């Protein structure tokens, strides 16, 4: 069996936790920040655990991560 290629776009956006879950950063933090509240921008800084719905597709994209 040949090795499975890692999806490089996904590899740059997701990290694996110690328990095997995937973590990503929130979107909407790059521009048009003046209309967003201070509280909203602060929340966007934090990372989020990926939902169980998307877990299987991420495991396929990132087999060795």
mmCIF file as Biopython writes it, N, C-alpha, C and O atoms, coordinates in Angstrom:
data_model
#
loop_
_atom_site.group_PDB
_atom_site.id
_atom_site.type_symbol
_atom_site.label_atom_id
_atom_site.label_alt_id
_atom_site.label_comp_id
_atom_site.label_asym_id
_atom_site.label_entity_id
_atom_site.label_seq_id
_atom_site.pdbx_PDB_ins_code
_atom_site.Cartn_x
_atom_site.Cartn_y
_atom_site.Cartn_z
_atom_site.occupancy
_atom_site.B_iso_or_equiv
_atom_site.auth_seq_id
_atom_site.auth_asym_id
_atom_site.pdbx_PDB_model_num
ATOM 1   N N  . UNK A ? 1  ? 0.838   -1.195 0.000  1.0 0.0 1  A 1 
ATOM 2   C CA . UNK A ? 1  ? 0.000   0.000  0.000  1.0 0.0 1  A 1 
ATOM 3   C C  . UNK A ? 1  ? 0.878   1.251  0.000  1.0 0.0 1  A 1 
ATOM 4   O O  . UNK A ? 1  ? 1.798   1.365  0.810  1.0 0.0 1  A 1 
ATOM 5   N N  . UNK A ? 2  ? 0.595   2.190  -0.908 1.0 0.0 2  A 1 
ATOM 6   C CA . UNK A ? 2  ? 1.357   3.436  -0.881 1.0 0.0 2  A 1 
ATOM 7   C C  . UNK A ? 2  ? 0.903   4.328  0.270  1.0 0.0 2  A 1 
ATOM 8   O O  . UNK A ? 2  ? -0.183  4.163  0.826  1.0 0.0 2  A 1 
ATOM 9   N N  . UNK A ? 3  ? 1.767   5.269  0.602  1.0 0.0 3  A 1 
ATOM 10  C CA . UNK A ? 3  ? 1.425   6.215  1.659  1.0 0.0 3  A 1 
ATOM 11  C C  . UNK A ? 3  ? 0.319   7.151  1.184  1.0 0.0 3  A 1 
ATOM 12  O O  . UNK A ? 3  ? 0.196   7.419  -0.012 1.0 0.0 3  A 1 
ATOM 13  N N  . UNK A ? 4  ? -0.486  7.649  2.127  1.0 0.0 4  A 1 
ATOM 14  C CA . UNK A ? 4  ? -1.547  8.607  1.806  1.0 0.0 4  A 1 
ATOM 15  C C  . UNK A ? 4  ? -0.950  10.002 1.894  1.0 0.0 4  A 1 
ATOM 16  O O  . UNK A ? 4  ? -0.228  10.312 2.841  1.0 0.0 4  A 1 
ATOM 17  N N  . UNK A ? 5  ? -1.247  10.842 0.913  1.0 0.0 5  A 1 
ATOM 18  C CA . UNK A ? 5  ? -0.736  12.210 0.942  1.0 0.0 5  A 1 
ATOM 19  C C  . UNK A ? 5  ? -1.531  13.051 1.944  1.0 0.0 5  A 1 
ATOM 20  O O  . UNK A ? 5  ? -2.750  12.927 2.065  1.0 0.0 5  A 1 
ATOM 21  N N  . UNK A ? 6  ? -0.804  13.902 2.649  1.0 0.0 6  A 1 
ATOM 22  C CA . UNK A ? 6  ? -1.426  14.835 3.583  1.0 0.0 6  A 1 
ATOM 23  C C  . UNK A ? 6  ? -1.932  16.038 2.803  1.0 0.0 6  A 1 
ATOM 24  O O  . UNK A ? 6  ? -1.240  16.536 1.915  1.0 0.0 6  A 1 
ATOM 25  N N  . UNK A ? 7  ? -3.118  16.505 3.122  1.0 0.0 7  A 1 
ATOM 26  C CA . UNK A ? 7  ? -3.652  17.732 2.528  1.0 0.0 7  A 1 
ATOM 27  C C  . UNK A ? 7  ? -2.926  18.906 3.179  1.0 0.0 7  A 1 
ATOM 28  O O  . UNK A ? 7  ? -3.130  19.189 4.359  1.0 0.0 7  A 1 
ATOM 29  N N  . UNK A ? 8  ? -2.080  19.588 2.408  1.0 0.0 8  A 1 
ATOM 30  C CA . UNK A ? 8  ? -1.209  20.620 2.961  1.0 0.0 8  A 1 
ATOM 31  C C  . UNK A ? 8  ? -1.986  21.850 3.440  1.0 0.0 8  A 1 
ATOM 32  O O  . UNK A ? 8  ? -1.577  22.507 4.397  1.0 0.0 8  A 1 
ATOM 33  N N  . UNK A ? 9  ? -3.090  22.157 2.785  1.0 0.0 9  A 1 
ATOM 34  C CA . UNK A ? 9  ? -3.917  23.283 3.220  1.0 0.0 9  A 1 
ATOM 35  C C  . UNK A ? 9  ? -4.507  23.035 4.590  1.0 0.0 9  A 1 
ATOM 36  O O  . UNK A ? 9  ? -4.555  23.937 5.427  1.0 0.0 9  A 1 
ATOM 37  N N  . UNK A ? 10 ? -4.961  21.804 4.821  1.0 0.0 10 A 1 
ATOM 38  C CA . UNK A ? 10 ? -5.523  21.433 6.120  1.0 0.0 10 A 1 
ATOM 39  C C  . UNK A ? 10 ? -4.436  21.353 7.195  1.0 0.0 10 A 1 
ATOM 40  O O  . UNK A ? 10 ? -4.674  21.697 8.353  1.0 0.0 10 A 1 
ATOM 41  N N  . UNK A ? 11 ? -3.251  20.901 6.807  1.0 0.0 11 A 1 
ATOM 42  C CA . UNK A ? 11 ? -2.148  20.760 7.763  1.0 0.0 11 A 1 
ATOM 43  C C  . UNK A ? 11 ? -1.729  22.106 8.344  1.0 0.0 11 A 1 
ATOM 44  O O  . UNK A ? 11 ? -1.275  22.175 9.486  1.0 0.0 11 A 1 
ATOM 45  N N  . UNK A ? 12 ? -1.878  23.177 7.561  1.0 0.0 12 A 1 
ATOM 46  C CA . UNK A ? 12 ? -1.516  24.511 8.026  1.0 0.0 12 A 1 
ATOM 47  C C  . UNK A ? 12 ? -2.587  25.116 8.930  1.0 0.0 12 A 1 
ATOM 48  O O  . UNK A ? 12 ? -2.306  26.041 9.693  1.0 0.0 12 A 1 
ATOM 49  N N  . UNK A ? 13 ? -3.803  24.604 8.848  1.0 0.0 13 A 1 
ATOM 50  C CA . UNK A ? 13 ? -4.925  25.197 9.583  1.0 0.0 13 A 1 
ATOM 51  C C  . UNK A ? 13 ? -5.343  24.443 10.843 1.0 0.0 13 A 1 
ATOM 52  O O  . UNK A ? 13 ? -5.978  25.018 11.726 1.0 0.0 13 A 1 
ATOM 53  N N  . UNK A ? 14 ? -4.994  23.168 10.932 1.0 0.0 14 A 1 
ATOM 54  C CA . UNK A ? 14 ? -5.433  22.328 12.047 1.0 0.0 14 A 1 
ATOM 55  C C  . UNK A ? 14 ? -4.253  21.700 12.759 1.0 0.0 14 A 1 
ATOM 56  O O  . UNK A ? 14 ? -3.240  21.373 12.140 1.0 0.0 14 A 1 
ATOM 57  N N  . UNK A ? 15 ? -4.394  21.533 14.075 1.0 0.0 15 A 1 
ATOM 58  C CA . UNK A ? 15 ? -3.395  20.850 14.893 1.0 0.0 15 A 1 
ATOM 59  C C  . UNK A ? 15 ? -4.099  19.752 15.685 1.0 0.0 15 A 1 
ATOM 60  O O  . UNK A ? 15 ? -5.301  19.826 15.940 1.0 0.0 15 A 1 
ATOM 61  N N  . UNK A ? 16 ? -3.338  18.741 16.066 1.0 0.0 16 A 1 
ATOM 62  C CA . UNK A ? 16 ? -3.894  17.642 16.849 1.0 0.0 16 A 1 
ATOM 63  C C  . UNK A ? 16 ? -3.600  17.880 18.331 1.0 0.0 16 A 1 
ATOM 64  O O  . UNK A ? 16 ? -2.494  18.289 18.688 1.0 0.0 16 A 1 
ATOM 65  N N  . UNK A ? 17 ? -4.575  17.629 19.183 1.0 0.0 17 A 1 
ATOM 66  C CA . UNK A ? 17 ? -4.370  17.751 20.625 1.0 0.0 17 A 1 
ATOM 67  C C  . UNK A ? 17 ? -3.785  16.441 21.155 1.0 0.0 17 A 1 
ATOM 68  O O  . UNK A ? 17 ? -3.660  15.462 20.419 1.0 0.0 17 A 1 
ATOM 69  N N  . UNK A ? 18 ? -3.437  16.438 22.414 1.0 0.0 18 A 1 
ATOM 70  C CA . UNK A ? 18 ? -2.886  15.237 23.034 1.0 0.0 18 A 1 
ATOM 71  C C  . UNK A ? 18 ? -3.875  14.086 23.077 1.0 0.0 18 A 1 
ATOM 72  O O  . UNK A ? 18 ? -3.473  12.923 23.043 1.0 0.0 18 A 1 
ATOM 73  N N  . UNK A ? 19 ? -5.162  14.396 23.150 1.0 0.0 19 A 1 
ATOM 74  C CA . UNK A ? 19 ? -6.195  13.351 23.199 1.0 0.0 19 A 1 
ATOM 75  C C  . UNK A ? 19 ? -6.643  12.904 21.808 1.0 0.0 19 A 1 
ATOM 76  O O  . UNK A ? 19 ? -7.461  11.993 21.684 1.0 0.0 19 A 1 
ATOM 77  N N  . UNK A ? 20 ? -6.107  13.544 20.754 1.0 0.0 20 A 1 
ATOM 78  C CA . UNK A ? 20 ? -6.441  13.131 19.389 1.0 0.0 20 A 1 
ATOM 79  C C  . UNK A ? 20 ? -7.492  13.965 18.705 1.0 0.0 20 A 1 
ATOM 80  O O  . UNK A ? 20 ? -7.861  13.676 17.566 1.0 0.0 20 A 1 
ATOM 81  N N  . UNK A ? 21 ? -7.986  14.994 19.367 1.0 0.0 21 A 1 
ATOM 82  C CA . UNK A ? 21 ? -8.973  15.879 18.742 1.0 0.0 21 A 1 
ATOM 83  C C  . UNK A ? 21 ? -8.245  16.892 17.862 1.0 0.0 21 A 1 
ATOM 84  O O  . UNK A ? 21 ? -7.029  17.059 17.966 1.0 0.0 21 A 1 
ATOM 85  N N  . UNK A ? 22 ? -9.001  17.566 16.992 1.0 0.0 22 A 1 
ATOM 86  C CA . UNK A ? 22 ? -8.428  18.598 16.140 1.0 0.0 22 A 1 
ATOM 87  C C  . UNK A ? 22 ? -8.802  19.975 16.667 1.0 0.0 22 A 1 
ATOM 88  O O  . UNK A ? 22 ? -9.921  20.192 17.133 1.0 0.0 22 A 1 
ATOM 89  N N  . UNK A ? 23 ? -7.852  20.903 16.589 1.0 0.0 23 A 1 
ATOM 90  C CA . UNK A ? 23 ? -8.045  22.272 17.043 1.0 0.0 23 A 1 
ATOM 91  C C  . UNK A ? 23 ? -7.795  23.202 15.872 1.0 0.0 23 A 1 
ATOM 92  O O  . UNK A ? 23 ? -6.874  22.985 15.085 1.0 0.0 23 A 1 
ATOM 93  N N  . UNK A ? 24 ? -8.627  24.254 15.754 1.0 0.0 24 A 1 
ATOM 94  C CA . UNK A ? 24 ? -8.414  25.258 14.708 1.0 0.0 24 A 1 
ATOM 95  C C  . UNK A ? 24 ? -8.689  26.635 15.280 1.0 0.0 24 A 1 
ATOM 96  O O  . UNK A ? 24 ? -9.278  26.772 16.352 1.0 0.0 24 A 1 
ATOM 97  N N  . UNK A ? 25 ? -8.257  27.651 14.550 1.0 0.0 25 A 1 
ATOM 98  C CA . UNK A ? 25 ? -8.524  29.027 14.951 1.0 0.0 25 A 1 
ATOM 99  C C  . UNK A ? 25 ? -9.762  29.526 14.244 1.0 0.0 25 A 1 
ATOM 100 O O  . UNK A ? 25 ? -10.098 29.054 13.158 1.0 0.0 25 A 1 
ATOM 101 N N  . UNK A ? 26 ? -10.443 30.477 14.855 1.0 0.0 26 A 1 
ATOM 102 C CA . UNK A ? 26 ? -11.682 31.011 14.296 1.0 0.0 26 A 1 
ATOM 103 C C  . UNK A ? 26 ? -11.392 31.921 13.113 1.0 0.0 26 A 1 
ATOM 104 O O  . UNK A ? 26 ? -10.310 32.499 13.004 1.0 0.0 26 A 1 
ATOM 105 N N  . UNK A ? 27 ? -12.367 32.038 12.236 1.0 0.0 27 A 1 
ATOM 106 C CA . UNK A ? 27 ? -12.236 32.910 11.068 1.0 0.0 27 A 1 
ATOM 107 C C  . UNK A ? 27 ? -12.756 34.310 11.390 1.0 0.0 27 A 1 
ATOM 108 O O  . UNK A ? 27 ? -13.165 34.579 12.520 1.0 0.0 27 A 1 
ATOM 109 N N  . UNK A ? 28 ? -12.741 35.192 10.407 1.0 0.0 28 A 1 
ATOM 110 C CA . UNK A ? 28 ? -13.253 36.576 10.495 1.0 0.0 28 A 1 
ATOM 111 C C  . UNK A ? 28 ? -12.394 37.476 11.377 1.0 0.0 28 A 1 
ATOM 112 O O  . UNK A ? 28 ? -12.925 38.388 12.012 1.0 0.0 28 A 1 
ATOM 113 N N  . UNK A ? 29 ? -11.084 37.247 11.434 1.0 0.0 29 A 1 
ATOM 114 C CA . UNK A ? 29 ? -10.201 38.069 12.254 1.0 0.0 29 A 1 
ATOM 115 C C  . UNK A ? 29 ? -9.146  38.789 11.411 1.0 0.0 29 A 1 
ATOM 116 O O  . UNK A ? 29 ? -8.209  39.360 11.969 1.0 0.0 29 A 1 
ATOM 117 N N  . UNK A ? 30 ? -9.276  38.776 10.085 1.0 0.0 30 A 1 
ATOM 118 C CA . UNK A ? 30 ? -8.220  39.337 9.237  1.0 0.0 30 A 1 
ATOM 119 C C  . UNK A ? 30 ? -8.448  40.791 8.838  1.0 0.0 30 A 1 
ATOM 120 O O  . UNK A ? 30 ? -7.496  41.571 8.806  1.0 0.0 30 A 1 
ATOM 121 N N  . UNK A ? 31 ? -9.671  41.171 8.535  1.0 0.0 31 A 1 
ATOM 122 C CA . UNK A ? 31 ? -9.930  42.569 8.147  1.0 0.0 31 A 1 
ATOM 123 C C  . UNK A ? 31 ? -11.365 42.941 8.472  1.0 0.0 31 A 1 
ATOM 124 O O  . UNK A ? 31 ? -12.148 42.102 8.919  1.0 0.0 31 A 1 
ATOM 125 N N  . UNK A ? 32 ? -11.708 44.206 8.244  1.0 0.0 32 A 1 
ATOM 126 C CA . UNK A ? 32 ? -13.009 44.791 8.633  1.0 0.0 32 A 1 
ATOM 127 C C  . UNK A ? 32 ? -13.230 44.590 10.135 1.0 0.0 32 A 1 
ATOM 128 O O  . UNK A ? 32 ? -14.254 44.058 10.566 1.0 0.0 32 A 1 
ATOM 129 N N  . UNK A ? 33 ? -12.243 45.030 10.914 1.0 0.0 33 A 1 
ATOM 130 C CA . UNK A ? 33 ? -12.294 44.836 12.364 1.0 0.0 33 A 1 
ATOM 131 C C  . UNK A ? 33 ? -12.897 46.030 13.106 1.0 0.0 33 A 1 
ATOM 132 O O  . UNK A ? 33 ? -13.192 45.933 14.297 1.0 0.0 33 A 1 
ATOM 133 N N  . UNK A ? 34 ? -13.081 47.152 12.409 1.0 0.0 34 A 1 
ATOM 134 C CA . UNK A ? 34 ? -13.583 48.345 13.098 1.0 0.0 34 A 1 
ATOM 135 C C  . UNK A ? 34 ? -15.031 48.201 13.541 1.0 0.0 34 A 1 
ATOM 136 O O  . UNK A ? 34 ? -15.418 48.736 14.579 1.0 0.0 34 A 1 
ATOM 137 N N  . UNK A ? 35 ? -15.824 47.492 12.774 1.0 0.0 35 A 1 
ATOM 138 C CA . UNK A ? 35 ? -17.244 47.341 13.132 1.0 0.0 35 A 1 
ATOM 139 C C  . UNK A ? 35 ? -17.494 46.203 14.131 1.0 0.0 35 A 1 
ATOM 140 O O  . UNK A ? 35 ? -18.585 46.091 14.690 1.0 0.0 35 A 1 
ATOM 141 N N  . UNK A ? 36 ? -16.491 45.377 14.346 1.0 0.0 36 A 1 
ATOM 142 C CA . UNK A ? 36 ? -16.639 44.279 15.304 1.0 0.0 36 A 1 
ATOM 143 C C  . UNK A ? 36 ? -16.311 44.780 16.710 1.0 0.0 36 A 1 
ATOM 144 O O  . UNK A ? 36 ? -15.402 45.588 16.902 1.0 0.0 36 A 1 
ATOM 145 N N  . UNK A ? 37 ? -17.061 44.289 17.675 1.0 0.0 37 A 1 
ATOM 146 C CA . UNK A ? 37 ? -16.880 44.748 19.055 1.0 0.0 37 A 1 
ATOM 147 C C  . UNK A ? 37 ? -15.581 44.184 19.640 1.0 0.0 37 A 1 
ATOM 148 O O  . UNK A ? 37 ? -15.036 43.194 19.151 1.0 0.0 37 A 1 
ATOM 149 N N  . UNK A ? 38 ? -15.112 44.835 20.687 1.0 0.0 38 A 1 
ATOM 150 C CA . UNK A ? 38 ? -13.891 44.407 21.376 1.0 0.0 38 A 1 
ATOM 151 C C  . UNK A ? 38 ? -14.039 42.984 21.899 1.0 0.0 38 A 1 
ATOM 152 O O  . UNK A ? 38 ? -13.116 42.174 21.811 1.0 0.0 38 A 1 
ATOM 153 N N  . UNK A ? 39 ? -15.215 42.697 22.442 1.0 0.0 39 A 1 
ATOM 154 C CA . UNK A ? 39 ? -15.505 41.370 22.991 1.0 0.0 39 A 1 
ATOM 155 C C  . UNK A ? 39 ? -15.457 40.298 21.899 1.0 0.0 39 A 1 
ATOM 156 O O  . UNK A ? 39 ? -14.913 39.212 22.103 1.0 0.0 39 A 1 
ATOM 157 N N  . UNK A ? 40 ? -16.034 40.621 20.740 1.0 0.0 40 A 1 
ATOM 158 C CA . UNK A ? 40 ? -16.073 39.675 19.624 1.0 0.0 40 A 1 
ATOM 159 C C  . UNK A ? 40 ? -14.666 39.380 19.098 1.0 0.0 40 A 1 
ATOM 160 O O  . UNK A ? 40 ? -14.338 38.229 18.810 1.0 0.0 40 A 1 
ATOM 161 N N  . UNK A ? 41 ? -13.838 40.417 18.973 1.0 0.0 41 A 1 
ATOM 162 C CA . UNK A ? 41 ? -12.468 40.249 18.490 1.0 0.0 41 A 1 
ATOM 163 C C  . UNK A ? 41 ? -11.633 39.440 19.476 1.0 0.0 41 A 1 
ATOM 164 O O  . UNK A ? 41 ? -10.773 38.657 19.074 1.0 0.0 41 A 1 
ATOM 165 N N  . UNK A ? 42 ? -11.887 39.630 20.754 1.0 0.0 42 A 1 
ATOM 166 C CA . UNK A ? 42 ? -11.179 38.883 21.790 1.0 0.0 42 A 1 
ATOM 167 C C  . UNK A ? 42 ? -11.535 37.402 21.721 1.0 0.0 42 A 1 
ATOM 168 O O  . UNK A ? 42 ? -10.670 36.542 21.885 1.0 0.0 42 A 1 
ATOM 169 N N  . UNK A ? 43 ? -12.807 37.107 21.478 1.0 0.0 43 A 1 
ATOM 170 C CA . UNK A ? 43 ? -13.252 35.710 21.350 1.0 0.0 43 A 1 
ATOM 171 C C  . UNK A ? 43 ? -12.679 35.040 20.101 1.0 0.0 43 A 1 
ATOM 172 O O  . UNK A ? 43 ? -12.421 33.836 20.100 1.0 0.0 43 A 1 
ATOM 173 N N  . UNK A ? 44 ? -12.481 35.819 19.044 1.0 0.0 44 A 1 
ATOM 174 C CA . UNK A ? 44 ? -11.957 35.272 17.794 1.0 0.0 44 A 1 
ATOM 175 C C  . UNK A ? 44 ? -10.494 34.844 17.908 1.0 0.0 44 A 1 
ATOM 176 O O  . UNK A ? 44 ? -10.009 34.067 17.086 1.0 0.0 44 A 1 
ATOM 177 N N  . UNK A ? 45 ? -9.794  35.346 18.919 1.0 0.0 45 A 1 
ATOM 178 C CA . UNK A ? 45 ? -8.390  34.966 19.126 1.0 0.0 45 A 1 
ATOM 179 C C  . UNK A ? 45 ? -8.247  33.525 19.598 1.0 0.0 45 A 1 
ATOM 180 O O  . UNK A ? 45 ? -7.229  32.882 19.340 1.0 0.0 45 A 1 
ATOM 181 N N  . UNK A ? 46 ? -9.257  33.021 20.282 1.0 0.0 46 A 1 
ATOM 182 C CA . UNK A ? 46 ? -9.160  31.706 20.911 1.0 0.0 46 A 1 
ATOM 183 C C  . UNK A ? 46 ? -9.333  30.581 19.894 1.0 0.0 46 A 1 
ATOM 184 O O  . UNK A ? 46 ? -10.013 30.731 18.880 1.0 0.0 46 A 1 
ATOM 185 N N  . UNK A ? 47 ? -8.704  29.466 20.193 1.0 0.0 47 A 1 
ATOM 186 C CA . UNK A ? 47 ? -8.846  28.295 19.326 1.0 0.0 47 A 1 
ATOM 187 C C  . UNK A ? 47 ? -10.062 27.480 19.744 1.0 0.0 47 A 1 
ATOM 188 O O  . UNK A ? 47 ? -10.559 27.613 20.862 1.0 0.0 47 A 1 
ATOM 189 N N  . UNK A ? 48 ? -10.532 26.638 18.835 1.0 0.0 48 A 1 
ATOM 190 C CA . UNK A ? 48 ? -11.766 25.876 19.031 1.0 0.0 48 A 1 
ATOM 191 C C  . UNK A ? 48 ? -11.519 24.418 18.662 1.0 0.0 48 A 1 
ATOM 192 O O  . UNK A ? 48 ? -10.786 24.133 17.715 1.0 0.0 48 A 1 
ATOM 193 N N  . UNK A ? 49 ? -12.122 23.499 19.401 1.0 0.0 49 A 1 
ATOM 194 C CA . UNK A ? 49 ? -12.079 22.080 19.056 1.0 0.0 49 A 1 
ATOM 195 C C  . UNK A ? 49 ? -13.073 21.839 17.929 1.0 0.0 49 A 1 
ATOM 196 O O  . UNK A ? 49 ? -14.213 22.299 17.988 1.0 0.0 49 A 1 
ATOM 197 N N  . UNK A ? 50 ? -12.638 21.117 16.905 1.0 0.0 50 A 1 
ATOM 198 C CA . UNK A ? 50 ? -13.472 20.865 15.727 1.0 0.0 50 A 1 
ATOM 199 C C  . UNK A ? 50 ? -14.620 19.926 16.082 1.0 0.0 50 A 1 
ATOM 200 O O  . UNK A ? 50 ? -14.450 19.005 16.881 1.0 0.0 50 A 1 
ATOM 201 N N  . UNK A ? 51 ? -15.786 20.159 15.488 1.0 0.0 51 A 1 
ATOM 202 C CA . UNK A ? 51 ? -16.979 19.353 15.741 1.0 0.0 51 A 1 
ATOM 203 C C  . UNK A ? 51 ? -16.773 17.898 15.327 1.0 0.0 51 A 1 
ATOM 204 O O  . UNK A ? 51 ? -15.929 17.596 14.483 1.0 0.0 51 A 1 
ATOM 205 N N  . UNK A ? 52 ? -17.540 17.017 15.921 1.0 0.0 52 A 1 
ATOM 206 C CA . UNK A ? 52 ? -17.478 15.594 15.603 1.0 0.0 52 A 1 
ATOM 207 C C  . UNK A ? 52 ? -17.924 15.313 14.172 1.0 0.0 52 A 1 
ATOM 208 O O  . UNK A ? 52 ? -17.518 14.314 13.577 1.0 0.0 52 A 1 
ATOM 209 N N  . UNK A ? 53 ? -18.760 16.193 13.619 1.0 0.0 53 A 1 
ATOM 210 C CA . UNK A ? 53 ? -19.251 16.028 12.246 1.0 0.0 53 A 1 
ATOM 211 C C  . UNK A ? 53 ? -18.099 16.083 11.246 1.0 0.0 53 A 1 
ATOM 212 O O  . UNK A ? 53 ? -18.086 15.324 10.277 1.0 0.0 53 A 1 
ATOM 213 N N  . UNK A ? 54 ? -17.138 16.969 11.470 1.0 0.0 54 A 1 
ATOM 214 C CA . UNK A ? 54 ? -16.016 17.165 10.551 1.0 0.0 54 A 1 
ATOM 215 C C  . UNK A ? 54 ? -14.785 16.336 10.899 1.0 0.0 54 A 1 
ATOM 216 O O  . UNK A ? 54 ? -13.791 16.376 10.175 1.0 0.0 54 A 1 
ATOM 217 N N  . UNK A ? 55 ? -14.838 15.594 11.985 1.0 0.0 55 A 1 
ATOM 218 C CA . UNK A ? 55 ? -13.678 14.857 12.475 1.0 0.0 55 A 1 
ATOM 219 C C  . UNK A ? 55 ? -13.208 13.791 11.487 1.0 0.0 55 A 1 
ATOM 220 O O  . UNK A ? 55 ? -12.008 13.648 11.253 1.0 0.0 55 A 1 
ATOM 221 N N  . UNK A ? 56 ? -14.133 13.054 10.918 1.0 0.0 56 A 1 
ATOM 222 C CA . UNK A ? 56 ? -13.775 11.955 10.021 1.0 0.0 56 A 1 
ATOM 223 C C  . UNK A ? 56 ? -13.100 12.458 8.745  1.0 0.0 56 A 1 
ATOM 224 O O  . UNK A ? 56 ? -12.128 11.865 8.276  1.0 0.0 56 A 1 
ATOM 225 N N  . UNK A ? 57 ? -13.618 13.554 8.186  1.0 0.0 57 A 1 
ATOM 226 C CA . UNK A ? 57 ? -13.020 14.112 6.975  1.0 0.0 57 A 1 
ATOM 227 C C  . UNK A ? 57 ? -11.624 14.675 7.264  1.0 0.0 57 A 1 
ATOM 228 O O  . UNK A ? 57 ? -10.736 14.600 6.415  1.0 0.0 57 A 1 
ATOM 229 N N  . UNK A ? 58 ? -11.434 15.236 8.455  1.0 0.0 58 A 1 
ATOM 230 C CA . UNK A ? 58 ? -10.111 15.733 8.828  1.0 0.0 58 A 1 
ATOM 231 C C  . UNK A ? 58 ? -9.123  14.595 9.035  1.0 0.0 58 A 1 
ATOM 232 O O  . UNK A ? 58 ? -7.946  14.734 8.705  1.0 0.0 58 A 1 
ATOM 233 N N  . UNK A ? 59 ? -9.577  13.485 9.571  1.0 0.0 59 A 1 
ATOM 234 C CA . UNK A ? 59 ? -8.697  12.328 9.735  1.0 0.0 59 A 1 
ATOM 235 C C  . UNK A ? 59 ? -8.221  11.796 8.391  1.0 0.0 59 A 1 
ATOM 236 O O  . UNK A ? 59 ? -7.093  11.317 8.280  1.0 0.0 59 A 1 
ATOM 237 N N  . UNK A ? 60 ? -9.060  11.872 7.379  1.0 0.0 60 A 1 
ATOM 238 C CA . UNK A ? 60 ? -8.668  11.453 6.027  1.0 0.0 60 A 1 
ATOM 239 C C  . UNK A ? 60 ? -7.669  12.423 5.416  1.0 0.0 60 A 1 
ATOM 240 O O  . UNK A ? 60 ? -6.729  12.011 4.736  1.0 0.0 60 A 1 
ATOM 241 N N  . UNK A ? 61 ? -7.876  13.724 5.661  1.0 0.0 61 A 1 
ATOM 242 C CA . UNK A ? 61 ? -6.983  14.738 5.098  1.0 0.0 61 A 1 
ATOM 243 C C  . UNK A ? 61 ? -5.629  14.754 5.785  1.0 0.0 61 A 1 
ATOM 244 O O  . UNK A ? 61 ? -4.614  15.065 5.162  1.0 0.0 61 A 1 
ATOM 245 N N  . UNK A ? 62 ? -5.614  14.414 7.086  1.0 0.0 62 A 1 
ATOM 246 C CA . UNK A ? 62 ? -4.392  14.481 7.890  1.0 0.0 62 A 1 
ATOM 247 C C  . UNK A ? 62 ? -4.095  13.124 8.531  1.0 0.0 62 A 1 
ATOM 248 O O  . UNK A ? 62 ? -4.235  12.971 9.745  1.0 0.0 62 A 1 
ATOM 249 N N  . UNK A ? 63 ? -3.685  12.141 7.728  1.0 0.0 63 A 1 
ATOM 250 C CA . UNK A ? 63 ? -3.525  10.791 8.272  1.0 0.0 63 A 1 
ATOM 251 C C  . UNK A ? 63 ? -2.359  10.627 9.239  1.0 0.0 63 A 1 
ATOM 252 O O  . UNK A ? 63 ? -2.413  9.759  10.110 1.0 0.0 63 A 1 
ATOM 253 N N  . UNK A ? 64 ? -1.303  11.435 9.112  1.0 0.0 64 A 1 
ATOM 254 C CA . UNK A ? 64 ? -0.100  11.252 9.942  1.0 0.0 64 A 1 
ATOM 255 C C  . UNK A ? 64 ? 0.108   12.376 10.943 1.0 0.0 64 A 1 
ATOM 256 O O  . UNK A ? 64 ? 1.167   12.461 11.564 1.0 0.0 64 A 1 
ATOM 257 N N  . UNK A ? 65 ? -0.882  13.234 11.108 1.0 0.0 65 A 1 
ATOM 258 C CA . UNK A ? 65 ? -0.756  14.371 12.019 1.0 0.0 65 A 1 
ATOM 259 C C  . UNK A ? 65 ? -1.130  13.990 13.419 1.0 0.0 65 A 1 
ATOM 260 O O  . UNK A ? 65 ? -1.082  14.827 14.321 1.0 0.0 65 A 1 
#
